[in-house]
Amino acid sequence: MKYQVDERGYYGRFGGAFIPEMLYPNVEALRTTYLSIIESTAFQNEMDDLLKNFVGRPTPLYFASRLSDQLKAKIYLKREDLCHTGAHKVNNTVGQIILARHMGKSKIIAETGAGQHGVATATVCALMGMECLVYMGKLDMERQKPNVERMRILGAKVVPALSGSMTLKDATNEAMRHWISHPKDTHYIIGSVVGPHPYPDMVARFQSVISKEIRSQLIAEQGNPFPDHVVACIGGGSNAAGAFYHFMDEPHVHLVGVEAAGKGIDSGESAATTALGKPGVLHGSKTLLMQTADGQVIEPYSISAGLDYPGIGPLHAHLLDVGRVQFVSATDDEAMQAGIALSRLEGIIPAIESAHAIAGLSKMNYDEDDVIVINLSGRGDKDLDTYIRYGNY
């Protein structure tokens, strides 16, 4: 496939594994074994069983008739919000914990922003009887208290990250430090298509079930596996990677990634990496990230706890580089209004991350007969306090 990672772990000029020497054995063991494990019949059978009977896949592809009437297109929502735990994140955590068990690991660590990856990790650790430690920025813990309590009920220990902006970037830093100190018995479940190779490729593979299902579901709905447009929000980019995966080599399918513009791209309070970022190394891979002239990471901002990441995964950096994906952004206000509109029109309260994808429709050119699939990556339960504080509904 044209847009897949190469044997060195790169997507074009982005990717690789820029890691401390102490992490090299861990990452190298993962790199040399992950494909043989996840492609084995035993792994595939266990994964398929859990995705069906535990996660609840396939998730519906729902025709949003009232939203379609208002926006003058044929709009389908890929209902990842109906996965067990409330978001797409569990597709990846199920895959990685089976992989970790095959590699003989007994402990799991993770980082989380909005809390959905943390909940998904705690959930599968409870299922498998494995010890779970989740790092989460102190600010995100305050914004996403329901998810913090869900993790604790499931038996995970939630550790606040107190450095920097106390958000996802800082939680990732703390998780990597912990992994350096506990290399032998611990597997680090990265939640997005970020980090050193092979994580971006591995997470994209586990999330690719989203686009695989979209194709088969569209045949049933439209008699054609190809939509005109696929739209997904992007922080690090796992749900977008999954939604785009089986369409990347189909140039007639228009792919759109929607980032968080925060209070405006030029406001100084934004997370729109493709508009503001430059090449650099972040969390173990070469990618695009928001940084100062001397290479210091700029603190991102978004009303969404899952999109305030200062970079994007190397796959997405490459897709931007070669012009395969159109990247747009939505402000806090645009996303919140889109989330409220979807709630009123379709009876679905989306996660604020997913509301950014809905808001991205206003930045696109499309025809009235176009089929648009929006990946509804998560549900809005976790964001009710933010919706309430925002008001205006």
C-alpha positions as CSV (number, residue, x, y, z in Angstrom):
1,M,0.0,0.0,0.0
2,K,1.3,3.4,-1.0
3,Y,0.9,5.2,2.3
4,Q,2.1,2.4,4.7
5,V,5.2,2.6,6.9
6,D,8.5,1.4,5.4
7,E,10.9,-1.1,6.9
8,R,12.7,1.7,8.8
9,G,9.5,2.9,10.5
10,Y,9.1,6.0,8.3
11,Y,6.1,7.4,6.4
12,G,8.0,9.5,3.8
13,R,10.2,11.8,5.9
14,F,8.3,11.3,9.1
15,G,8.4,8.5,11.7
16,G,11.3,6.5,13.1
17,A,12.2,5.7,16.7
18,F,14.0,8.5,18.6
19,I,14.3,7.0,22.0
20,P,16.6,6.8,25.0
21,E,19.1,4.0,25.0
22,M,17.3,2.4,28.0
23,L,14.1,2.0,26.0
24,Y,15.8,0.5,23.0
25,P,15.4,-3.2,24.1
26,N,11.7,-2.7,24.7
27,V,10.9,-1.0,21.5
28,E,13.2,-3.3,19.5
29,A,11.5,-6.4,21.0
30,L,8.1,-4.9,20.0
31,R,9.3,-4.0,16.5
32,T,10.7,-7.4,15.7
33,T,7.7,-9.4,17.0
34,Y,4.5,-7.4,16.6
35,L,3.7,-8.4,13.0
36,S,4.3,-12.1,13.5
37,I,2.1,-12.0,16.6
38,I,-0.9,-9.9,15.3
39,E,-0.9,-11.8,12.0
40,S,-1.1,-15.2,13.7
41,T,-4.3,-17.2,13.6
42,A,-4.5,-17.5,17.4
43,F,-4.2,-13.7,17.8
44,Q,-6.7,-13.0,15.1
45,N,-9.3,-15.4,16.5
46,E,-9.0,-13.9,20.0
47,M,-9.1,-10.4,18.7
48,D,-12.2,-11.1,16.5
49,D,-14.0,-12.7,19.4
50,L,-13.4,-9.8,21.8
51,L,-14.2,-7.2,19.2
52,K,-17.6,-8.9,18.6
53,N,-18.6,-10.1,22.0
54,F,-16.9,-7.6,24.3
55,V,-16.5,-4.4,22.4
56,G,-19.8,-4.8,20.4
57,R,-18.5,-4.6,16.8
58,P,-19.5,-4.0,14.1
59,T,-20.6,-0.5,15.1
60,P,-23.5,0.9,13.1
61,L,-23.2,3.1,10.1
62,Y,-26.1,5.4,10.7
63,F,-27.7,7.6,8.1
64,A,-28.3,11.0,9.8
65,S,-31.4,12.0,7.9
66,R,-32.1,15.3,9.6
67,L,-28.5,16.4,9.6
68,S,-28.4,15.4,5.9
69,D,-31.4,17.5,5.2
70,Q,-30.0,20.6,6.9
71,L,-26.5,20.3,5.4
72,K,-27.6,19.1,1.9
73,A,-25.6,15.9,1.6
74,K,-26.0,12.2,2.4
75,I,-24.3,12.1,5.8
76,Y,-23.5,8.8,7.6
77,L,-22.2,8.6,11.1
78,K,-19.8,5.7,12.0
79,R,-21.0,5.1,15.5
80,E,-17.8,4.4,17.4
81,D,-19.5,6.1,20.3
82,L,-21.4,2.8,20.7
83,C,-18.3,0.8,21.4
84,H,-18.0,-0.6,24.9
85,T,-16.4,2.2,27.0
86,G,-17.9,4.9,24.7
87,A,-15.2,5.5,22.1
88,H,-13.0,3.9,19.4
89,K,-10.0,3.7,21.8
90,V,-11.0,0.2,23.0
91,N,-10.2,-1.3,19.5
92,N,-6.5,-0.5,20.1
93,T,-6.4,-1.5,23.8
94,V,-7.9,-4.9,23.2
95,G,-5.3,-5.5,20.5
96,Q,-2.3,-4.3,22.5
97,I,-3.2,-6.1,25.7
98,I,-3.4,-9.4,23.8
99,L,-0.1,-8.6,22.2
100,A,1.4,-7.8,25.6
101,R,0.3,-11.1,27.0
102,H,1.8,-13.0,24.0
103,M,5.1,-11.1,24.8
104,G,5.0,-12.2,28.5
105,K,4.2,-8.8,30.0
106,S,2.3,-8.7,33.3
107,K,1.9,-4.9,33.9
108,I,0.3,-2.2,31.7
109,I,0.9,1.5,31.7
110,A,-0.9,4.1,29.6
111,E,-1.3,7.9,29.1
112,T,-4.7,9.6,28.5
113,G,-6.0,13.0,27.7
114,A,-9.8,12.9,27.5
115,G,-9.8,9.8,29.6
116,Q,-11.3,7.5,27.0
117,H,-8.0,5.7,26.3
118,G,-7.4,5.4,30.0
119,V,-10.8,3.9,30.5
120,A,-10.4,1.5,27.6
121,T,-7.0,0.4,29.0
122,A,-8.3,0.0,32.5
123,T,-11.3,-2.0,31.1
124,V,-9.2,-4.6,29.2
125,C,-6.7,-4.8,32.1
126,A,-9.6,-5.7,34.4
127,L,-10.8,-8.2,31.7
128,M,-7.4,-9.9,31.6
129,G,-6.5,-9.5,35.3
130,M,-3.4,-7.3,34.6
131,E,-2.1,-4.5,36.8
132,C,-2.9,-1.0,35.3
133,L,-1.2,2.4,35.8
134,V,-2.6,5.4,33.9
135,Y,-0.9,8.8,33.7
136,M,-3.2,11.8,33.2
137,G,-2.6,15.5,33.3
138,K,-3.9,17.2,36.4
139,L,-5.9,19.6,34.3
140,D,-7.5,16.8,32.3
141,M,-8.3,14.9,35.5
142,E,-10.3,18.0,36.6
143,R,-12.0,18.3,33.2
144,Q,-12.8,14.6,32.9
145,K,-13.6,13.6,36.5
146,P,-16.2,10.9,35.4
147,N,-13.6,9.1,33.4
148,V,-11.1,9.3,36.3
149,E,-13.6,7.6,38.6
150,R,-14.4,5.0,35.9
151,M,-10.7,4.0,35.8
152,R,-10.5,3.8,39.5
153,I,-13.6,1.6,39.8
154,L,-12.0,-0.7,37.2
155,G,-9.0,-1.1,39.4
156,A,-6.5,1.2,37.7
157,K,-4.2,3.6,39.5
158,V,-4.5,7.1,38.0
159,V,-1.4,9.2,38.5
160,P,-1.6,13.0,37.8
161,A,1.0,14.6,35.6
162,L,2.0,17.9,37.2
163,S,4.5,19.3,34.8
164,G,4.0,21.7,31.8
165,S,0.4,22.3,30.9
166,M,-0.7,19.3,32.9
167,T,-2.4,17.8,29.8
168,L,-1.8,14.9,27.4
169,K,1.7,15.8,26.3
170,D,2.8,15.8,29.9
171,A,1.0,12.5,30.7
172,T,2.8,11.0,27.8
173,N,6.2,12.2,29.1
174,E,5.5,10.7,32.5
175,A,4.4,7.4,31.1
176,M,7.6,7.1,29.0
177,R,9.7,7.9,32.1
178,H,7.9,5.1,34.0
179,W,8.5,2.6,31.1
180,I,12.3,3.4,31.2
181,S,12.3,2.4,34.8
182,H,10.3,-0.7,34.4
183,P,11.3,-2.3,31.0
184,K,11.1,-6.0,31.7
185,D,7.6,-6.7,32.9
186,T,5.7,-3.7,31.6
187,H,4.0,-2.9,28.3
188,Y,3.2,0.7,27.4
189,I,-0.1,1.0,25.6
190,I,0.1,4.2,23.6
191,G,-3.4,5.4,22.7
192,S,-2.8,7.2,19.4
193,V,-0.7,6.9,16.2
194,V,2.2,8.6,17.9
195,G,5.4,7.5,19.5
196,P,8.4,5.5,18.2
197,H,8.0,2.9,15.5
198,P,6.2,0.4,15.6
199,Y,3.4,2.2,17.6
200,P,2.0,4.4,14.8
201,D,1.7,1.5,12.5
202,M,0.4,-0.9,15.2
203,V,-2.3,1.5,16.4
204,A,-3.4,2.3,12.9
205,R,-3.7,-1.5,12.2
206,F,-5.9,-2.0,15.2
207,Q,-8.1,1.0,14.4
208,S,-8.4,0.0,10.7
209,V,-11.4,-2.1,11.6
210,I,-13.3,1.2,11.4
211,S,-12.7,1.7,7.7
212,K,-13.0,-2.0,7.0
213,E,-16.5,-2.0,8.4
214,I,-17.4,1.3,6.6
215,R,-16.6,-0.3,3.3
216,S,-18.8,-3.3,3.8
217,Q,-21.6,-1.3,5.4
218,L,-21.7,1.1,2.5
219,I,-22.1,-1.8,0.0
220,A,-25.2,-2.7,1.9
221,E,-26.4,0.9,2.1
222,Q,-25.3,2.3,-1.3
223,G,-24.2,-0.7,-3.4
224,N,-20.7,1.0,-3.4
225,P,-17.9,0.6,-0.8
226,F,-16.6,4.1,-1.5
227,P,-17.9,7.3,0.0
228,D,-17.1,10.7,-1.5
229,H,-15.7,12.0,1.7
230,V,-14.5,10.6,5.0
231,V,-14.2,13.1,7.9
232,A,-12.6,12.6,11.3
233,C,-11.2,14.8,14.1
234,I,-7.5,14.7,14.8
235,G,-5.4,15.2,17.9
236,G,-2.7,12.5,17.7
237,G,-4.9,10.9,15.1
238,S,-5.9,7.3,16.0
239,N,-9.6,7.5,15.1
240,A,-8.7,9.3,11.8
241,A,-6.1,6.7,11.0
242,G,-8.7,4.0,11.5
243,A,-11.3,5.8,9.4
244,F,-8.9,6.6,6.6
245,Y,-6.9,3.4,6.5
246,H,-8.7,1.4,3.8
247,F,-9.4,4.4,1.7
248,M,-5.9,5.9,1.6
249,D,-5.1,4.1,-1.7
250,E,-8.4,5.2,-3.2
251,P,-7.7,8.7,-4.6
252,H,-11.3,9.4,-5.5
253,V,-12.2,9.3,-1.8
254,H,-11.7,12.7,-0.2
255,L,-10.2,12.5,3.3
256,V,-10.6,15.3,5.7
257,G,-9.0,15.7,9.1
258,V,-10.4,18.3,11.5
259,E,-8.0,19.7,14.1
260,A,-8.8,21.9,17.1
261,A,-8.3,25.6,16.4
262,G,-9.1,26.5,20.0
263,K,-9.8,30.2,20.3
264,G,-8.5,30.7,16.8
265,I,-5.5,29.6,14.8
266,D,-3.6,32.8,15.4
267,S,-4.9,33.4,18.9
268,G,-1.9,31.8,20.7
269,E,-4.4,29.3,22.2
270,S,-4.8,26.5,19.6
271,A,-3.9,22.9,18.8
272,A,-4.0,23.2,14.9
273,T,-0.7,21.5,14.3
274,T,-0.9,21.3,10.5
275,A,-1.4,25.1,10.4
276,L,1.2,26.0,13.1
277,G,3.6,23.1,13.2
278,K,7.1,22.5,11.9
279,P,9.1,19.2,11.6
280,G,10.6,18.0,14.8
281,V,10.9,15.1,17.2
282,L,8.1,14.5,19.7
283,H,7.6,11.5,22.0
284,G,9.9,9.3,20.0
285,S,9.1,10.1,16.3
286,K,9.8,12.7,13.8
287,T,6.6,14.5,13.0
288,L,5.0,17.9,12.8
289,L,4.7,19.7,16.1
290,M,4.0,23.2,17.4
291,Q,7.3,24.6,18.6
292,T,9.2,27.9,19.1
293,A,12.1,29.0,16.9
294,D,14.5,27.3,19.2
295,G,12.6,24.0,19.3
296,Q,10.7,24.3,22.5
297,V,7.2,22.7,22.4
298,I,4.4,25.2,22.4
299,E,1.6,24.4,24.8
300,P,-1.5,23.5,22.9
301,Y,-5.0,24.5,23.8
302,S,-8.5,23.2,23.0
303,I,-11.8,23.0,24.9
304,S,-11.5,19.3,24.1
305,A,-9.3,17.3,26.4
306,G,-8.6,14.8,23.6
307,L,-7.4,17.2,21.0
308,D,-5.0,19.5,22.9
309,Y,-1.8,17.7,21.7
310,P,1.0,19.8,20.2
311,G,1.7,17.4,17.3
312,I,0.1,14.8,15.0
313,G,1.2,11.3,14.3
314,P,3.8,10.7,11.6
315,L,1.3,9.0,9.3
316,H,-0.8,12.2,9.2
317,A,2.2,14.4,8.8
318,H,3.1,12.4,5.7
319,L,-0.5,12.5,4.4
320,L,-0.4,16.3,4.7
321,D,3.1,16.4,3.1
322,V,1.9,14.5,0.0
323,G,-1.5,16.2,-0.2
324,R,-3.6,13.1,0.4
325,V,-5.6,14.5,3.3
326,Q,-7.2,17.9,3.5
327,F,-6.7,19.3,7.0
328,V,-9.0,22.0,8.4
329,S,-9.7,23.2,11.9
330,A,-12.7,24.2,14.0
331,T,-12.7,26.6,16.9
332,D,-14.1,25.8,20.4
333,D,-17.3,27.7,19.5
334,E,-17.8,26.0,16.2
335,A,-17.3,22.5,17.8
336,M,-19.6,23.2,20.7
337,Q,-22.4,24.5,18.4
338,A,-21.9,21.5,16.1
339,G,-22.2,19.1,19.1
340,I,-25.4,20.8,20.3
341,A,-26.8,20.8,16.7
342,L,-26.2,17.0,16.4
343,S,-27.8,16.4,19.8
344,R,-30.9,18.3,18.7
345,L,-31.1,16.9,15.2
346,E,-30.2,13.3,15.7
347,G,-30.6,12.6,19.5
348,I,-26.8,11.9,19.7
349,I,-24.7,13.9,22.1
350,P,-21.1,13.5,20.7
351,A,-17.8,13.8,22.5
352,I,-16.4,17.3,22.0
353,E,-13.6,15.7,19.9
354,S,-16.2,14.2,17.5
355,A,-18.1,17.5,17.5
356,H,-15.0,19.0,15.8
357,A,-15.5,16.5,12.9
358,I,-19.1,17.7,12.5
359,A,-18.0,21.3,12.5
360,G,-15.5,20.5,9.8
361,L,-18.3,20.0,7.3
362,S,-18.6,23.8,7.1
363,K,-15.0,24.0,5.8
364,M,-15.5,21.5,3.0
365,N,-16.8,21.7,-0.6
366,Y,-19.3,19.0,-1.5
367,D,-22.3,18.4,-3.7
368,E,-25.8,17.6,-2.6
369,D,-25.6,14.0,-3.8
370,D,-22.2,13.3,-2.1
371,V,-21.9,10.5,0.5
372,I,-20.1,11.8,3.5
373,V,-19.0,9.5,6.4
374,I,-18.1,11.1,9.6
375,N,-16.3,9.1,12.2
376,L,-18.2,9.7,15.5
377,S,-15.3,8.7,17.6
378,G,-16.9,9.0,21.1
379,R,-19.9,9.8,23.1
380,G,-20.5,13.0,25.1
381,D,-21.1,11.7,28.6
382,K,-17.6,12.6,29.7
383,D,-18.1,16.2,28.4
384,L,-21.4,17.0,30.0
385,D,-19.8,19.5,32.5
386,T,-18.1,21.3,29.6
387,Y,-21.4,21.4,27.6
388,I,-23.1,22.8,30.8
389,R,-20.5,25.4,31.4
390,Y,-20.6,26.4,27.7
391,G,-24.4,26.9,27.9
392,N,-25.9,28.5,24.8
393,Y,-28.4,25.8,24.2
